[in-house]
Each structure stands twice: as structure tokens, then as C-alpha cells.
């Protein structure tokens, strides 16, 4: 069955990590072009001619890149990904995908020499798979451990998935992990999902990180979230943090992903990306993520959301937790969020805020809204806020008396002394 038929429409996302061959690179580049957002829902997908104008590349070069027959240059892949709106963090992943396709194309074919299996019988390499499928699991696993990893991987890929998973689970851990890393990611994903979860987790942890990311990207998102929840938190974070932003955005919506891990992954992209993810995911999921954060980063994300969306998320949280987050917001932000909420919900949030902060918000409300919120508040709490709303009487300001100016005493003249002695005032002429 073609891979396109196995995946739902929501999984048809450009994924550079799944690229191993030139044909896979061509398919992902074409998918990247077709998923470029259009101005109107009725507009046709982006054409090669329009993409040529955006990238300043010839149309023939773009046709060759999407044909799967010619390996495009690294610069061509980079400019296509950039023009199609790939986030800056994902551009190195597209150039690395091109490099993997080049390496796999240039890799020489490995020899397939015949080997002895039992009773001195020489068996051709093409018959190994059928013999492995017929042998008991332990015997087949012991034989697979003696083969080169690429030969063992080819044999496991050929036989029935359930039989391959049984033999894979009893092989040596390092050899099994190496075989899984050499398989096509979609086949390795199927084998891991067929195994018991405990054994599959051990194989995932033993695989190289890059191969493990390829396998996770080949799974359905809810399956990948489940496997990440089985891994230790540090390993799961290191694997998911390096994935493309589009894949992480879909992963964060999945409720099977632990909330603590989802919260950490939300901060692996830019601020604008985190805000857009919170806008697009279901309200309850977004509210749960914000409720598990510290108050400062949660309030920072609320500030970037549209007012109505922020009010929806606050309303979906427990009132005590919503109030804890809103204590870190500015007065203007608090007013914008609460004004979008129904009076009953707003009153519940205000009842959990510090009294002075709640009173400060009420002072900015219109009288009708203020009285409505106070009427929905418990009487003791409403009385406290009313007291805080009444300004304290201000005493008259104390005005200090002006300092006395020192008067200069003039020394009396002889005429003044005589006039003072005789009791008469001195004449003006004198």
C-alpha cells in the first residue's frame, strides 16, 4: 500500500526528517509547495511558475527537483524551503535531507555473499528471509546476530511484520537497534508498534538520535506521542525538541503527550510560534498547558493572545490558578481579559485575586459593571473591596511658615541721638 494511503490528510505534512532518497526528497519538496498558504481558500495551490518568480530559479530547475530523477543542489533546496515559508529553524533540516539523499545515492551496493546456515548447506542471500521466517524465534535471532546489520535489516524487512518483531525482540539490543536504524523509517515504525512496549522503548533508546527522530516522524502523531510518553522525560525532550515546528505543533495538540513535556516543547520555538499554537489547539488543552506553567511565562503568553482567546483560556482554568496567573499581568491586560468574560466568571476570578488588585481593577470599571461584579461577590469580600475603593480622607497639606528675614539695624546718627534725648523727632533737613 502506498505511504500516502496509509497516512491521513492531517499527517500529509512536509517532513524533511523522513527523506532518505532522491525520490523522497522530491516528494517532500512538492508537498511543501502544495501546502503554501494561499490568500483565498478558493485559490489554486502555488504553481511552479509562481515559485520560480519567488526563488529566482528557472522553472526547469524546479521541475527537476520535484521529478525525483535529478538531485537538486543544496542552494536550490534551501531557496525552495525558504520561499515556501519553512520556519528559519527548519531550513537546516531541509539541507540535511538533501545531503542524506546524496549520500544514499552515492553509496555502493553491498555484496550479498551466500552463507552457510546448517548441515553445510549453502543458501543464497535471497533465500535467507524465508529460512529466518521458518526457524524458531531464538534460533533465527541467533542467526541474525551473526549477519551484517544491513543484511539482517533486509531480512527482517522482507518477512511478516509479526514474525520480524518476535525475532527482533530476542536479538542482542545493540544489533537490533542498528538494524532498525538502517530500515526505512515507516517499516521500523511498524515493527516497533508490533513489539511489546517495554522492548520497543529499549530499542528506541538504543537507536541513534537522528534515526529515532526519523522513525517518530513516520508514525501517526498520536502514536509518536504515546511512545514519547514511555521514554524518560530527558530523552523524550531531546528527541522532540529537534523536530520540525509543524510536526511539534501537531504533537502538542495530542492529549496523550504528557502535559509537562508539552509545556517544555512549547518554548522550543519562537514566541510568535508558541502564541499561534495556543490559538490553534483546543481550548481545554491550551488551558491545561498554561495552568501548569509558572505565572510569569503563562502571563507573557496570555499577553500575546487575542483578548477573546485569552478570556476563553482563563475561563477554562480553575479560578484559583487563573487568578495566580493574572496577578503577573499588567492592569491594562487584566482589564482587557476580564471585560471579555461573563460577569459571573469575572467575579469568580476577582474573588481569588488579592483584594487590592481586585479593587484596583474595579476602580477602572464603569459603575454598572462594578456594581454587578460586587453583587456577585460574597458579602465579606465585597465589603473589603468597597472599603478599598473609598479613598482615605486627605488632611490639609502642611505649609511651613516663611523664614523671617533678618532686619538690618542701622547705627543711629548724632542727630537721632539728640532727638531721642529731647523727645522730639529729627527734622527732615537734618
Backbone torsions as a table, in degrees:
resi	resn	phi	psi	omega
1	UNK	NA	132.7	179.3
2	UNK	-61.4	152.3	-179.3
3	UNK	-62.6	-35.9	-178.9
4	UNK	-59.0	-33.8	-178.3
5	UNK	-77.5	-22.3	-178.9
6	UNK	-79.6	-26.4	-174.7
7	UNK	-99.0	142.9	176.6
8	UNK	-75.1	171.5	-177.7
9	UNK	-63.7	-33.5	-179.9
10	UNK	-68.1	-21.2	-179.6
11	UNK	-89.2	-9.1	-178.3
12	UNK	-78.5	68.5	179.8
13	UNK	-114.0	144.8	176.5
14	UNK	-59.1	128.5	-176.3
15	UNK	-138.5	96.9	-178.4
16	UNK	-65.2	-22.2	-178.4
17	UNK	-70.1	-19.4	-179.6
18	UNK	-84.6	-2.1	-174.9
19	UNK	-81.3	128.4	173.5
20	UNK	-131.8	-22.1	-177.8
21	UNK	-127.5	170.7	179.5
22	UNK	-64.8	-40.0	-179.5
23	UNK	-65.6	-38.0	177.4
24	UNK	-67.5	-37.2	176.1
25	UNK	-62.7	-42.6	179.1
26	UNK	-62.5	-41.5	-179.6
27	UNK	-64.0	-41.3	-179.2
28	UNK	-69.6	-36.2	177.0
29	UNK	-65.7	-40.5	178.1
30	UNK	-66.3	-41.5	178.5
31	UNK	-63.7	-36.9	177.9
32	UNK	-62.9	-41.5	179.4
33	UNK	-67.8	-41.9	-176.5
34	UNK	-69.8	-20.1	-178.5
35	UNK	-98.4	10.5	175.8
36	UNK	-65.4	127.8	-180.0
37	UNK	-59.7	140.7	-179.5
38	UNK	-108.0	153.6	-178.5
39	UNK	-59.3	-38.1	-178.9
40	UNK	-124.0	146.6	179.2
41	UNK	-60.9	-24.3	-178.2
42	UNK	-87.6	-4.5	-178.7
43	UNK	-71.2	147.4	176.0
44	UNK	-70.9	158.8	176.6
45	UNK	-59.6	162.0	-179.2
46	UNK	-61.6	128.6	-178.4
47	UNK	-87.6	164.4	177.5
48	UNK	-65.5	-34.9	179.1
49	UNK	-65.9	-40.5	177.8
50	UNK	-68.0	-38.4	177.6
51	UNK	-65.8	-34.6	177.0
52	UNK	-63.2	-38.8	177.3
53	UNK	-67.0	-34.0	-179.3
54	UNK	-75.0	-32.2	-175.5
55	UNK	-101.5	-8.9	-175.7
56	UNK	60.8	33.5	177.0
57	UNK	-112.6	150.5	177.1
58	UNK	-64.7	149.9	178.0
59	UNK	-62.4	-35.4	-179.9
60	UNK	-63.7	-36.2	178.0
61	UNK	-65.0	-41.4	178.9
62	UNK	-68.0	-38.1	177.1
63	UNK	-62.0	-42.4	179.3
64	UNK	-65.2	-36.9	-179.3
65	UNK	-65.3	-33.7	-178.7
66	UNK	-92.8	-2.6	-178.0
67	UNK	-80.5	-28.5	-177.1
68	UNK	84.4	0.1	179.8
69	UNK	-95.6	-26.0	-176.5
70	UNK	-124.2	134.0	177.5
71	UNK	-79.8	117.9	-179.6
72	UNK	-72.1	156.9	176.8
73	UNK	-68.2	159.3	-179.3
74	UNK	-61.1	-40.0	-180.0
75	UNK	-63.1	-37.5	179.5
76	UNK	-64.2	-45.5	179.4
77	UNK	-62.3	-42.6	-179.1
78	UNK	-62.8	-45.4	-177.2
79	UNK	-69.7	-33.5	176.4
80	UNK	-65.8	-47.3	-179.4
81	UNK	-62.8	-40.2	-179.9
82	UNK	-66.4	-43.3	-178.8
83	UNK	-68.9	-29.3	-179.1
84	UNK	-84.7	5.5	173.0
85	UNK	88.4	18.6	175.8
86	UNK	-64.0	136.2	179.8
87	UNK	-58.4	150.0	179.8
88	UNK	-56.4	-31.6	-179.3
89	UNK	-68.6	-22.9	-176.6
90	UNK	-93.8	-10.5	-177.3
91	UNK	-61.1	-40.8	175.7
92	UNK	-62.2	-28.6	178.9
93	UNK	-65.8	-34.5	179.7
94	UNK	-71.8	-39.3	176.9
95	UNK	-69.3	-34.2	175.6
96	UNK	-66.8	-36.3	177.0
97	UNK	-62.6	-40.6	177.6
98	UNK	-63.8	-38.9	180.0
99	UNK	-66.2	-38.5	177.7
100	UNK	-64.5	-41.9	178.3
101	UNK	-61.7	-38.8	178.6
102	UNK	-66.8	-41.1	179.9
103	UNK	-65.7	-42.6	-179.4
104	UNK	-68.2	-31.6	178.6
105	UNK	-71.8	-35.8	-177.2
106	UNK	-84.9	-8.6	-177.2
107	UNK	-71.4	127.3	-179.0
108	UNK	-70.7	153.8	179.5
109	UNK	-66.8	135.7	-179.3
110	UNK	-81.2	140.8	179.6
111	UNK	-69.8	145.1	177.8
112	UNK	-116.5	83.4	-178.2
113	UNK	-80.0	147.9	175.3
114	UNK	-69.3	151.5	-179.1
115	UNK	-130.3	159.6	176.2
116	UNK	-89.6	131.0	-179.0
117	UNK	-103.5	-54.7	-177.9
118	UNK	-161.2	154.4	176.4
119	UNK	55.5	27.5	177.8
120	UNK	70.4	10.4	-178.3
121	UNK	-81.6	129.1	178.4
122	UNK	-90.0	126.8	-175.4
123	UNK	-118.5	134.8	176.9
124	UNK	-68.4	155.3	-176.8
125	UNK	-62.1	-31.8	-178.2
126	UNK	-69.6	-18.0	-179.1
127	UNK	-96.3	-2.5	-176.8
128	UNK	-62.9	-41.6	-174.9
129	UNK	-61.5	-44.1	-179.1
130	UNK	-66.6	-35.4	177.8
131	UNK	-67.2	-42.6	179.7
132	UNK	-61.9	-37.3	-179.7
133	UNK	-69.5	-29.7	-179.6
134	UNK	-81.3	-30.5	-177.8
135	UNK	-69.0	153.9	171.9
136	UNK	-60.1	157.5	-172.5
137	UNK	-58.4	-47.0	-177.6
138	UNK	-65.5	-41.5	178.6
139	UNK	-65.5	-43.6	179.4
140	UNK	-64.4	-39.1	179.3
141	UNK	-65.3	-39.9	178.0
142	UNK	-63.5	-39.4	178.3
143	UNK	-68.5	-41.2	179.1
144	UNK	-61.7	-34.2	179.3
145	UNK	-65.7	-21.4	179.1
146	UNK	-86.2	-14.0	-178.9
147	UNK	-84.4	158.1	172.1
148	UNK	-62.8	147.6	-175.3
149	UNK	-55.5	-40.1	-178.1
150	UNK	-69.7	-31.1	177.6
151	UNK	-72.3	-43.8	178.4
152	UNK	-62.9	-39.2	178.5
153	UNK	-64.2	-39.2	178.8
154	UNK	-64.9	-39.4	178.7
155	UNK	-65.6	-44.8	-179.6
156	UNK	-65.5	-31.7	178.9
157	UNK	-69.2	-30.2	-173.9
158	UNK	-80.6	-36.3	-172.8
159	UNK	-81.5	176.6	-179.6
160	UNK	-58.1	142.1	-174.8
161	UNK	-61.4	-43.2	-178.4
162	UNK	-65.6	-43.2	177.8
163	UNK	-64.2	-39.2	178.8
164	UNK	-64.8	-40.3	179.7
165	UNK	-65.9	-37.3	178.4
166	UNK	-64.1	-42.7	180.0
167	UNK	-72.9	-33.8	178.6
168	UNK	-65.6	-35.7	-175.9
169	UNK	-71.2	-19.8	-180.0
170	UNK	-108.2	2.8	172.5
171	UNK	-74.3	166.3	174.2
172	UNK	-63.0	144.0	-171.6
173	UNK	-60.7	-46.4	-176.5
174	UNK	-66.7	-39.6	-179.3
175	UNK	-69.1	-40.5	178.2
176	UNK	-63.8	-41.7	179.3
177	UNK	-64.6	-37.0	178.6
178	UNK	-67.8	-38.6	177.5
179	UNK	-63.7	-43.4	179.2
180	UNK	-62.4	-37.0	-179.6
181	UNK	-68.0	-25.0	-178.8
182	UNK	-88.7	-12.0	-179.7
183	UNK	-78.8	164.6	169.3
184	UNK	-62.2	137.1	-174.7
185	UNK	-55.6	-37.1	-177.8
186	UNK	-66.9	-34.9	178.6
187	UNK	-73.9	-42.3	177.3
188	UNK	-60.8	-38.0	178.2
189	UNK	-63.9	-41.2	179.3
190	UNK	-64.5	-39.7	179.7
191	UNK	-66.5	-42.3	179.7
192	UNK	-64.3	-37.8	179.5
193	UNK	-73.4	-18.7	176.4
194	UNK	-83.3	-27.6	-179.7
195	UNK	-70.5	168.7	171.0
196	UNK	-68.7	143.3	-175.2
197	UNK	-56.1	-40.1	-178.1
198	UNK	-63.1	-42.4	179.2
199	UNK	-70.6	-38.6	179.3
200	UNK	-63.5	-37.4	178.3
201	UNK	-64.6	-41.2	177.5
202	UNK	-62.5	-40.0	178.6
203	UNK	-66.6	-41.4	178.8
204	UNK	-62.1	-42.4	-179.3
205	UNK	-68.5	-27.9	-179.3
206	UNK	-84.8	-16.1	-179.0
207	UNK	-74.7	154.1	171.9
208	UNK	-59.8	147.3	-174.4
209	UNK	-59.4	-41.0	-177.7
210	UNK	-65.3	-44.0	178.5
211	UNK	-64.6	-37.0	179.1
212	UNK	-64.2	-38.1	177.9
213	UNK	-66.3	-37.9	177.7
214	UNK	-61.7	-41.1	-179.4
215	UNK	-66.5	-44.2	179.3
216	UNK	-62.5	-38.3	179.6
217	UNK	-67.7	-26.4	179.7
218	UNK	-80.0	-14.7	179.8
219	UNK	-81.8	161.1	166.1
220	UNK	-62.7	149.1	-172.2
221	UNK	-60.8	-41.4	-178.3
222	UNK	-67.4	-30.6	175.9
223	UNK	-70.3	-42.9	178.1
224	UNK	-61.5	-39.6	178.1
225	UNK	-63.2	-38.4	179.5
226	UNK	-65.8	-42.6	179.3
227	UNK	-67.8	-37.0	176.3
228	UNK	-63.1	-34.1	178.6
229	UNK	-69.1	-24.1	177.8
230	UNK	-77.5	-27.7	-178.5
231	UNK	-76.0	163.0	173.3
232	UNK	-64.5	154.9	-172.8
233	UNK	-63.0	-40.0	-178.6
234	UNK	-66.4	-43.3	-180.0
235	UNK	-67.1	-43.5	-179.9
236	UNK	-61.1	-40.8	-180.0
237	UNK	-66.8	-43.5	-178.3
238	UNK	-64.1	-32.0	178.4
239	UNK	-75.2	-48.0	-174.1
240	UNK	-75.2	-28.3	-175.8
241	UNK	-64.8	-28.4	-178.1
242	UNK	-91.8	3.2	-179.7
243	UNK	-77.3	162.6	177.8
244	UNK	-61.1	151.4	-176.9
245	UNK	-63.3	-37.0	180.0
246	UNK	-63.5	-40.0	178.8
247	UNK	-67.1	-41.5	179.7
248	UNK	-65.8	-36.4	179.1
249	UNK	-62.2	-40.9	176.7
250	UNK	-68.8	-37.0	-179.4
251	UNK	-64.9	-40.4	-176.2
252	UNK	-64.7	-26.6	179.7
253	UNK	-70.9	-27.7	-175.1
254	UNK	-69.3	125.5	-176.5
255	UNK	-75.1	-15.5	178.0
256	UNK	-73.5	-15.7	175.4
257	UNK	-75.2	129.0	-179.9
258	UNK	-55.8	141.3	-175.8
259	UNK	-62.7	-40.0	-179.4
260	UNK	-62.6	-42.0	177.8
261	UNK	-67.0	-40.6	178.8
262	UNK	-62.7	-37.6	179.0
263	UNK	-64.2	-41.4	178.5
264	UNK	-66.3	-40.8	-179.1
265	UNK	-68.1	-25.2	179.9
266	UNK	-63.5	-24.0	-178.0
267	UNK	-100.4	14.1	176.3
268	UNK	-87.1	-7.4	176.2
269	UNK	-113.4	-172.1	179.1
270	UNK	-73.8	164.6	-178.9
271	UNK	-59.8	-43.2	-178.8
272	UNK	-62.8	-37.0	178.9
273	UNK	-66.2	-43.1	179.7
274	UNK	-62.1	-40.9	179.1
275	UNK	-64.4	-42.1	180.0
276	UNK	-65.8	-35.1	177.7
277	UNK	-64.7	-43.4	178.6
278	UNK	-64.7	-31.0	177.9
279	UNK	-70.5	-33.9	-172.6
280	UNK	-89.8	-26.1	-175.2
281	UNK	-79.9	161.3	179.6
282	UNK	-56.3	149.5	-173.3
283	UNK	-60.3	-46.0	-177.4
284	UNK	-63.6	-39.4	179.5
285	UNK	-65.6	-45.7	179.5
286	UNK	-63.4	-40.4	179.2
287	UNK	-64.6	-38.9	178.2
288	UNK	-64.4	-40.0	178.5
289	UNK	-63.7	-45.7	179.8
290	UNK	-65.4	-36.7	-177.3
291	UNK	-67.4	-25.3	-179.8
292	UNK	-87.6	-7.2	-179.8
293	UNK	-82.5	165.8	167.7
294	UNK	-68.2	159.6	-173.3
295	UNK	-64.2	-37.7	-174.8
296	UNK	-66.4	-53.6	178.3
297	UNK	-65.4	-33.5	179.0
298	UNK	-64.6	-43.5	178.7
299	UNK	-67.0	-32.1	176.7
300	UNK	-65.0	-39.5	177.1
301	UNK	-70.0	-37.0	177.4
302	UNK	-61.0	-36.3	-178.9
303	UNK	-63.2	-33.1	-179.0
304	UNK	-82.6	-12.5	-178.8
305	UNK	-80.5	154.5	170.0
306	UNK	-59.4	150.9	-174.3
307	UNK	-57.2	-44.9	-176.9
308	UNK	-65.9	-40.4	179.1
309	UNK	-66.4	-41.6	177.9
310	UNK	-61.9	-40.1	178.3
311	UNK	-65.2	-37.7	177.8
312	UNK	-62.3	-43.0	-178.3
313	UNK	-69.1	-39.8	178.0
314	UNK	-64.4	-39.5	-179.7
315	UNK	-66.7	-27.1	-178.7
316	UNK	-83.8	-7.3	179.7
317	UNK	-91.6	161.4	166.7
318	UNK	-60.1	142.1	-173.6
319	UNK	-59.4	-38.0	-178.3
320	UNK	-66.2	-39.7	179.9
321	UNK	-71.1	-38.9	177.4
322	UNK	-61.3	-42.0	179.1
323	UNK	-65.6	-37.2	178.9
324	UNK	-62.1	-38.9	179.1
325	UNK	-73.1	-40.5	-176.6
326	UNK	-69.4	-19.2	177.2
327	UNK	-63.9	-22.2	-179.1
328	UNK	-92.1	-2.1	-178.7
329	UNK	-89.1	160.2	175.3
330	UNK	-73.0	160.2	-179.2
331	UNK	-59.8	-39.8	-179.6
332	UNK	-64.4	-42.1	179.0
333	UNK	-65.2	-43.3	178.3
334	UNK	-59.4	-43.1	-179.8
335	UNK	-65.4	-40.6	-179.2
336	UNK	-65.7	-35.3	-179.0
337	UNK	-74.5	-47.6	-174.9
338	UNK	-70.0	-27.8	-179.3
339	UNK	-68.9	-22.1	178.6
340	UNK	-85.0	-7.8	-175.1
341	UNK	-97.2	150.2	173.3
342	UNK	-59.6	156.3	-174.3
343	UNK	-59.8	-40.2	-177.3
344	UNK	-63.9	-44.6	178.8
345	UNK	-67.3	-41.7	178.3
346	UNK	-61.2	-40.4	178.8
347	UNK	-65.7	-37.2	177.8
348	UNK	-64.3	-42.0	178.0
349	UNK	-66.0	-43.3	179.4
350	UNK	-62.1	-33.2	-179.9
351	UNK	-65.7	-20.7	-179.6
352	UNK	-100.2	-6.6	175.7
353	UNK	-79.8	157.6	170.6
354	UNK	-55.8	144.5	-172.1
355	UNK	-59.3	-42.4	-178.2
356	UNK	-66.9	-36.9	178.7
357	UNK	-67.8	-40.1	178.3
358	UNK	-64.5	-41.6	179.5
359	UNK	-66.1	-35.9	178.3
360	UNK	-64.5	-36.1	176.4
361	UNK	-68.9	-43.1	-179.5
362	UNK	-61.5	-34.2	179.7
363	UNK	-64.8	-22.8	179.8
364	UNK	-90.3	-8.4	-178.2
365	UNK	-82.4	161.9	171.3
366	UNK	-71.6	152.6	-175.7
367	UNK	-54.9	-40.3	-178.2
368	UNK	-64.6	-44.3	178.9
369	UNK	-65.8	-40.0	-179.6
370	UNK	-63.0	-47.1	-179.8
371	UNK	-65.3	-34.9	178.5
372	UNK	-65.3	-43.9	179.5
373	UNK	-66.6	-39.7	179.3
374	UNK	-66.6	-33.8	179.5
375	UNK	-69.9	-23.5	178.9
376	UNK	-91.9	2.1	-179.2
377	UNK	-101.3	149.3	177.8
378	UNK	-57.3	141.9	-174.2
379	UNK	-54.1	-45.7	-179.8
380	UNK	-60.7	-42.3	179.4
381	UNK	-67.3	-41.3	178.9
382	UNK	-62.9	-39.2	179.2
383	UNK	-64.4	-39.9	178.7
384	UNK	-62.5	-42.6	-178.8
385	UNK	-70.7	-33.2	176.6
386	UNK	-64.5	-39.9	178.2
387	UNK	-63.2	-38.5	179.0
388	UNK	-72.1	-23.4	178.4
389	UNK	-74.7	-28.8	-177.8
390	UNK	-78.8	122.0	-179.4
391	UNK	-69.9	143.4	179.1
392	UNK	-68.5	141.8	179.6
393	UNK	-61.6	135.2	-177.9
394	UNK	-99.7	127.7	176.1
395	UNK	-74.8	158.6	179.4
396	UNK	-63.5	140.7	-177.8
397	UNK	-66.8	139.8	178.9
398	UNK	-77.2	124.6	179.7
399	UNK	-112.4	118.9	-178.6
400	UNK	-72.5	142.1	177.9
401	UNK	-67.1	144.0	180.0
402	UNK	-66.5	144.6	-179.6
403	UNK	-65.3	144.8	178.2
404	UNK	-70.7	138.1	178.4
405	UNK	-89.7	131.1	-179.3
406	UNK	-69.9	124.4	178.7
407	UNK	-87.6	135.2	-178.9
408	UNK	-83.0	122.6	177.9
409	UNK	-90.2	122.1	-178.7
410	UNK	-91.6	145.5	179.9
411	UNK	-71.6	123.7	-177.1
412	UNK	-62.0	142.1	178.8
413	UNK	-82.6	174.7	-178.3
414	UNK	-67.8	-33.8	178.7
415	UNK	-66.5	-39.1	-179.5
416	UNK	-68.2	-36.9	179.2
417	UNK	-66.1	-39.2	178.6
418	UNK	-67.4	-39.9	-179.6
419	UNK	-66.9	-36.6	179.0
420	UNK	-68.6	-34.3	179.6
421	UNK	-71.7	-36.3	-178.8
422	UNK	-86.1	-12.4	179.2
423	UNK	86.1	5.7	179.4
424	UNK	-112.1	158.1	-179.2
425	UNK	-82.6	146.1	179.4
426	UNK	-70.2	147.6	179.8
427	UNK	-72.5	157.5	-179.3
428	UNK	-67.3	-31.3	-178.0
429	UNK	-67.6	-34.4	-179.5
430	UNK	-73.1	NA	NA
